[in-house]
Amino acid sequence: MGLRNFPQLFLRLGLAFTLLYAAWSAFQNPLNWIGFLPSGLISLVPSQVKTQDVLMAFSVFQVGLALLLLLGKYLVPTSLVVSVLLLSIIWFNLGAMDILFRDIGLFFAALALALLARKAK
């Protein structure tokens, strides 16, 4: 791996760590995370499905994205999905900007990774 590949690697590691930590924390303390699920998303889910189950499914999705980033597979689409995910988290939780301000930087990091991965093809 040449030095010019390190920026992409660092972005992949940073984004994957963030996704894995959020998923792990949601599994450990779901009540701390349920409030961040958009109410519009919850209203789309059938009433017999618990909100905590939606959070667990979302956490599994995050783990899947993190694994793709760590493996370096499908980087452009994965990075774009992570970008959309982060942007939606920001958009639906604008009132919690004191907590979510870092997600703006992560959003741009995911976009940068998509551009770097596209350029590397």
Secondary structure, 3 states (H helix, E strand, C coil): CCHHHHHHHHHHHHHHHHHHHHHHHHHHCHHHCHHHCCHHHHHHCCCCCCHHHHHHHHHHHHHHHHHHHHHCCCHHHHHHHHHHHHHHHHHHCHHHHHHHHHHHHHHHHHHHHHHHHHHHC
